[in-house]
Amino acid sequence: MTSHDDDHEHSLAADLSAMLSLASDRRRTLRWLLAGASALPVLGCGGGGSSASDSSSAAATTTTPTTTTTTPTTGTCAVIPEETGGPYPGDGTNSNTSGVVNVLTQSGVVRSDIRSSFNGPTGVAAGVPLTIKLQIVNANGSCAVLSGYAVYLWHCDRDGNYSLYSNGVTDQNYLRGVQASDSGGNVTFQTIFPGCYSGRMPHVHFEVYPTLAKSTSAANRIKTSQFTFPMATLNEVYATAGYSTSVRNLAQISYATDNIFSDGYSLQMGTVTGNASDGYVVTLTVGVAG
């Protein structure tokens, strides 16, 4: 499978204005400086890369899965980088072979367990169990938790295929779902560990919406981003049955060469606990401009 890039053009004036107003955004600032304040962000669907300053993020400790979630209420945090939704969002912004596809308006999309298809299709994605725990916080408000926000999350299956788009699974819509954040700003998804397809580091896509009611239209999203996993965890997962293709693809890519994470990924590296037998838990704090 090949990856696709979604480029967004900006005028020089817009770039300079955005650079001044978002000076804290290291990722965009670096891109503008390196390209004379007029370059396009490097965008795409999936992948990995690291810098020396971020290399410590690649270490992972595997322990028994935990359900503990820290709830920040004060402090400083950064807005998670904006990234492309890639070519397989299923949020009404593009089409598959049958036309425009939008799972956000389908009955049953609001769910925690996203391993099975819904609203008609009955397929179930196989793979190592993974629990995803995201916490939505206000980066402009001392990292206060944001309750009532909605997260639409999707990723590929263990073979690197995206439901609704990839050959063989266009009639399925598994590994897609929406959750509203609770009083602690938390959303939880039960899923399987995604595979590694050619050209991208393993990753998970997500969009953040201000309310559950507004999550039916991609026009209302306030953040689109991706997160990834420590290399130690990837190697452990891909040593299990069903992920042999991922072993080969992972050997041909790195955080440093990935078209999304190559400019830094410290805010997009999940913290992982667990093991291949019992499953994994990945947690990530997602800062948005609340």
N, C-alpha and C positions, 0 to 999 in steps of 0.2 A: 504494500500500500504506500502511496506517496502522500506527502504532506502538501498543503496549500497555504499560501500567504494571502492575507487580506491587508492591503495597503490603504492608508488613509492620507489624503493629500491635505496640506495646510499651507496658507500664505505665510510669507515672512513675518508680516505684522502680527498674525495670529500666533505664530510660533514664539515670537519675542514676548508677546503679552502673556502667553501661557507659561513661558519660562520664568518670568518675573513673579507671577502669582503662585507658581508651584515650585519655588526654589528648593523646597524640602524634598521634592521627588527626585531622588538620585538617578533613577533609571532614565527619565526623560531628559534631565539636565545633561547627563553624560552624552546622550545621543545628539543633543543639539550642539554641544561644545565640539564634539568630534567631527561634526559635519557642517560647521560654520553657521550654526543656528538656523539651518533650513532643511535639515535632512529628514527623511521619512523614518518613523519608528520601524524596526525590524519585527515583522509579525509573521505568525504561522500557526499551524496546528500541531503542537506537541514538541518535546525534545529536551536536551539538557546541556549545561555548560557551567563551569565554575571559574572564579577568580581566586587569587591567593588569599584575599581577605575573607572569602566565603568558604574556603576549603574545610574549615572545622565543622561546617554544617553537614558534611557528608558522612560523619560518623553516626552509627545507629546502635542502640542498645536493645536487644531483644529480651523481653521479660513477659510475664503473664499479663494478658490484656487487663486494662484498668478502665473504670468508668468515671474516674475522678476528672472533673473539669474545673480549672481555675477561672474565677470570675474577676477580671480586672475592673476596678471602679475609679482609680485615679492613676496618673502617671503620664508617660509620653509614648506614643506609638505612631507609626507612619501608615499612610494610605497604601494598601496593597497595589502593586502596579497594574495598570490597565493592559489587557492583552486581547488578542483576537479571539473570537468565539470559534474560529476555524470553519471548515466547510461543512460540518455536520451538526449544527446547533439544534435543529428541529424546533426552533422557536418562532417560526413564521417569517424569518428573514431571508430564506432561500428555498430552493426546490429540490426534490429528488426526482426520480424517473416518472413519478405520477403527478408531479406538480408541487405547489407550495405545501410544506409540511409544518404543522404547528401542534405539538403535543400539549402546549400550555393551556389550550382551550378544551382538552379532552377530559372527560369524566374519569376520575381515578388517578390523575397525575399527582395530586397532593397525597404523598405517602412517604413512609420512612424506609420500607424494604423495597428496593428498586431492582432486585434480581430477576423478577419475572416481568413479562409483558402484561399489558392491561387494556381494558376497554375493547376486548375482542380477541386480540392475539394471545396465545397461551405459552409461548416459548419461555424458557428459563435459562439464564446465563450460568454456566458452570465455572468454577474456579475457587481459589483459596479465599475463605471468608475475610471480608474487610469491613470494619465499622469506621465511618467517617464522621468526625465531630468537628464542626466549625463553630467559632464564636464570633459574632458580629459586634464590633465595637466602634464607637465614634472617635475617629482620629482627631477631630477638631474639638472634642469635648472631654479631654483628660481620659480618653479610652473608656468612657462610660459604656456599659453594655446597651445594645439596641434591641429591644423586644418588639415583636410584631413585624419585623422585616421578613422578607421571603427570599429563599435561595432556590434557584433552579440549578440542578447539578446533573452532569452527564459525562460518560467516558466510554472507551471502547471495551470490548470483551477480551477474554484471554487470548484470542486469536488475532487481536488487533482490529476487529471489525466494529463499525458503529451501526447500531440498529437504525432502521429506516433508510440507510444510504448504501451500505456495503453489500456486495453480491452475496446472496444466500440469506441475508437477514433484513431485506427491505420490508418484509411483512411483519417484522417484530419491532417493539418499542421499549424493550428492556434497557436497564441501566440508565434510566432517565426518571427524574422525580423532583417534586417541589416540597419544601418544608417551610413553615413559619417559625421564626425564632421565639423561644420561650422567654420567661421573665429574666433569665440570665443571659439572653442573647444567643442561646445555643440552638443548633440544628443538628440532627443525627440521621445518617443514612446507613442502612445495612446493604452491603453490596459484595462484589467480588474484586479481587485485586486485578487491575487492568494489565493487559499484556503490553509488550513493547513492539510497535510496528516500525518498519524501515523509515529512517530519517528523523525520528523524534524520540527524545527521552520519555519514559512513561509519565503520564500526567492525567489530571482530572480537570475538566472545565466547570465553571460555575458562573452564574449571573446573580446579582443581588438586586432586589426590588424593595421599595419603601413600605409596601404592604402586600399582604396575600392577595387582596382584591386586584391590585395593579399588576400582578405577576402573570396575567393572561395575555399581555402584550409586551413584546420586546422593546417597544418604544418607551416603556416606563422604567427600564433597567437603569440603575445608577452606577453599576460596576460590572465589568466583565473581566474575569481573570482565570488563572490556572495555578495549580500547585503540583508539586512533585514529591518524590520519596528519596530517602538516603540510599546510597549505592549498596551498602551492606544489606539492607532489607531487600532490594531488588534482586541481588544475587541469591539470597536465601529463598525467596519466593520462586524464582525462575528455575531453581534446581528441582522443583516438584513436578509431578506428572501433569501434562497438558500445556506446559509453557516452554517447550523445547525451541520453538521458533523465536521466542523472546530472547533466549540466550544468545542466539546468533545475531539478532538485530541490536541488542544492547552492546555487544562487543564492537559494533561499528559506529557508535555514537557516544557522546559524552556531554556533560553539562557545558563544557567549554565550546563545543561545536553546535549545540542545539540552537535553533533560530529564535527561541523564546527566552531560554534561561542563560544564554551566553553572556549577557550584560549584567548578570547578578540575579540571585534567587533567594537571598536571605529571608525575605518576607514571604516566600512561596515554598519553603521547605517544611514539609510536615514533620511532626514529631511522632515516631512510631514505636509502639510496644506490641508484644505478642510473639507468636511463632507460627510456622507453617502448619503445624498440626492443629492448634486451637484457633487460629485466625489472628488477625492483626487489628489494632486500633490506631488510626492516624488522627492527630489533633492539629488544628491550626487556628490562630487568631487572625481574623480578617478585618483590617482597619478600613473604614469607608468614611467619606466626608459627610457625616450625619447631620 
